[in-house]
């Protein structure tokens, strides 16, 4: 089941573009000087990508929150985007309760549930995406693309990033078989190991996404860090040989030159402590295309790793248990 959802990712990107193009986002009656996005898990990771994609163009801060509380700075000059695929995410609903009377411009992105109902009742702008997918983490394209359209329709970004989503879908469709073959080989190298994911600070969302997919789909632990920050702390932790660790570098030919040098030195140092090092190079011309390529590759790796690990990629019983216990309190 999860494999068919992953297979449809390029198609989902194109569908999301159609939905976003038709969406109506009304202007705010106050000047917007910051954006705050509330969303968790598979519903929230899209905001991490958007923040990286628009950083060089958007004239205002794009900030992401993943919890119950919201910052004090949310006011009538804030655009708040609430992203919850189910529309019933407990933390996002509580965050909504904190900001609904703040005077902020609020936009809901969801497949249904309480958030869409509240948006309709209160006359808030909302974009409703198809709500029949069985897993929020398989719906990254929907939330990511809608956030880009909200920012475009309010005049903060051009169509360039949105156009890159379209070309990303074409790239992934063209390279689908090659991506899957590569993913199978990577999964074999990761099986029964602990993955450590490194990339540059401009692509941390890629690393977070892959870690989360390994957690949820493959039912495995792992961690990530970014360069150059990890050069100031985590690198010192590499002191013991451990062949159970696999280091995965997500790299781009146009990474900042000093970061490329740092990665090469990192690799040299870390190779003294584990022989298991994988370098993955992106495809694509733009940051968006490269990131979406890595997302699709990583998603497929997590699926094949789940098969090797004997795990049900769709099952999240422990999360269901946690929600059930929380409901009792």
N, C-alpha and C positions, 0 to 999 in steps of 0.2 A: 504493500500500500504506500509506504513512505517513498519508495523508489519511483512510483508513478507521479507522486507530488513533486519530487525533485525534477523528474523529466519535464514537467510542465512549467518549470520556472521561466524559461524564455517566453512562453505563451502568456504566462501571468504578467510579465512585464508589459507586454503589448496590450493586454486587456486593461491593466492599470492605467496605461496612457490614455486609453479611450475613456475610462471613467473620469480621470482627472480633467481631461479636456472639456467634458460636459458639466463639470461641477460649477456651482455658483458660490462665490465667496464675496460677500459684500464688504465695502470699505468701512473702516472704523471711523467713528466721529472724533477720535483723538489721534494725535500723532503717535505712531508706534515706534518705540526706541529699543525694544528688546523682545526676544522670543523665548518662551519657556515651554518645553515639551514634557508631558507626563506620560510615561509608559514603561512597562516592565517586560522582561523576557522576550519572547518572539514578537510581541507587539511594540516593544520599546527599542529594539536594536536598530530599526530603520532610522531613528533620530540620530544615532551615532554616525551612521553613514552620511546623512544629510548635512550634519554639522561639518564633517570633513570635506564634503563635495563643494559646499558653497562658501567656505571660509575665505577664499581669495576674492569673492565677488560681493557677498552680502555686507551691507554697510552697518548692520546692527548685530549684537551678540545673539547666538543661537545656542541656548542652554538646555541641558537635558537633566531631568530629575527622575529618579527611580525609587520612590518611596511614598510613605503616607503624607509627610509634611511638605509644605511648599515654602519657598523663600519669601522673606518679608518684602522684597522689592517688587513683587507682582502688584501692579496698579492699573489705572486706566490707560496707561501708555504701553501696556504689555499685550503681546499676542500670545495666547495660551493654546496649545494644541494638545488635545487629549486623545491618546492612541491606545485603544484596547480592542483587539480583534473580536473577543466575545461581547464586549460592552459591559462586562460584569466583573472586571478585575477589581478586587477589593481595594488595593492601594490607590488605583487611579480614581475610583469613585470617591474615596475619602479626600483625595487631593482636589477633586472637582468641588466637593462641599466647601473646602477652604477658600476657593477662588471665585465661586459663581457670583458673589456679590461685590467683587473687587472693582468692577467697572472695566475689567480687561476684555479685549476682543477674544472670544472663545470659539474654537473650531473643533468639532468632534470628528475623528476618523475611526470607524468601527464597522463590524459586520452586523450589528444589531444590539440586543440587550438593553440594559438600563440606560446606558449613555445615549444611545440613539433616541430612546423614548424621552429622556430628559431634554435633549436638544430640540426635539419637535415641540415639546410642551412649552419650553422657554423661548422658542423662536431663535435658537442659535444656528449658526451655519454648521452644516455637517456634510461629510462625504461617506456614504454607505457603500462598503465593498461587499462582494459575495460572502455570505456567512456560512456556507455549507462545506468549507474545508475543515477536515477533522483535527488540524493542528496549527496553532498560531505561528509556530516557527517555520511552517511551510508557506507562510503568507507575507514574507518580507517584502516582496515586490509591491504588494498592495499598499502597505503603510508608507514605505519609502517614497514611492512615486506621488502619492497624494500630498505628502508634506512638501514636496518640490512644487507641486501645482499651487498649493496655498501660498507659498512664498512668491511664486511668479505672479499669481493673480492679484496679490497685494503690492506688487511693484518692487520687490526687493531683489529679485534675480531675473536674468534674461531667460531665454529658452535654451541656452547652450547646454545646460546640465540635463534638461529634459530630452533634448535631441540625442545626448550621449546615452540615455537609457534605451532609446530606440535602436541605436547602433549596437549597443551591448546585447540586446535580444538577438539581433542578426548574427553577431559574433558567436554567441552561445549555441544557436541553432546550427550554424555551419560547423562548429567544432565539437558537437555533442559526443560523437563516437570517440574521438581522440581524448576528450576530457575524461570519459568513463574508463577508457583503457589506462590512462595515467593514474586515475584514482584507485583502480584495482591494485596496481603495483605499490602505491603509497600505503594502502591499507595493510598489505602483507607486511611491510616494514614496521608498521605501528602495532600490529597485533601482539598482545601480551606485553606491551611496553607502556611507558608513561610519556605522553607527548608534551614537549615544551615548545611553545610557539613564539617566535621572535619576528618582528617586522619594524618598520620605522614609525615614528609618531604620526605621520600623515595617513597611515593605514591601520591604526589600532582597531578600528571597527572590524576589519577583516579577521584579525587575530581573535577578537572577542567572539565574533560569529562562529569561527571554527571551533573554538574551545567549547562554546555552548552546544554546538551540534555534536561534538564528541561526547559531551556530558549526557545529552538527552537521547540522541539516536543510538550511540554506541554503548551507552551505560558505562562510561569510563571517566576517570579523573584526569586532569591535566592542568597546565597553567600557561599564562602568556606574560610577556613583557615587551616593552618597546625600546628601540634605540633612538636617541642616545641615552635616555634616562637609566636603562638597566646597566649602562657602563659605570654608573655612579653608585651602584649598590649590588644588584644581583650577581654581577660578574664575579664579585669577590666570593660568592657562595660556592663557586665551582672549585672545590678542593679535593673531592674524593671521586675515584673511578666508580662508575655505575653504568653497566651495560643494559640496565632496564630502562634507561632514559633515551628518548629520541628527540633530537632538536630539529625543528622545522623552521626554515627561514622563508618567509614570503618576501620576494624581492622584485624590484622593478629596474629596468635598465636606466631610467631617468631619476632614480632616487638621488637625493642631495649627495654631492660627491663626498663630503666628509662622512656622511652616514654609510656610504658604500665602503669607504676605507675602514670604518668602525666595524662593519659586519665582517669584513675579511679578517680583521684582527681577532674579533670574537670567535670566529670559526676556528682559527689557528689555536687559540687558547683552549676552547671547549673540546677540541678533538683529542686533547691529552687525557680527558676524563670520560668520554664516551665515543665509541667508533660510529655511533648511529647519528648521522647528520644528513638531512635532506634539504636541498635548495630547490625552491619552486620559483620559477620566473613567470611573470604575468604576460598576458597577451592583450593587445588593444593599444589604442593611441591616446586616449584620455584617462584621467584618474578614475572616472566612473567605469569605463570599459574594463580597466585593469582590476578594479575592485570587484565588479560583478563576475569577471572571469574567475577570480579567486574564490568568491562565494560559491559559485556553482561547482568548482573543483572540490572545495572543502566539503560541501554537502554530499557529493558523491562518495568522497573518502569516508565520511561518517556512516554512510549506508553500507558500503562494503565492509567496513570495520565491524559494524553491527552483525553482519552475517558471519564473519569469522569468529566473532565473540559469542555467537549464539544468542544474541539479544533481539528483542522485538523493538524495532526502531520507533514504532508509534507509541508504545506503552509508556505511561508516566504515572504509574500507580502510587508512587511515593508522594508526588505532588497532589494527587487526588486525596490521599490520606491526610496530608497536611491541611488541605482546605477543609476537609471534613472535621478535623479536630478543632480548627479555628472557628468553624461554625458553631461549635458547642460552647464557646466562650463568649 
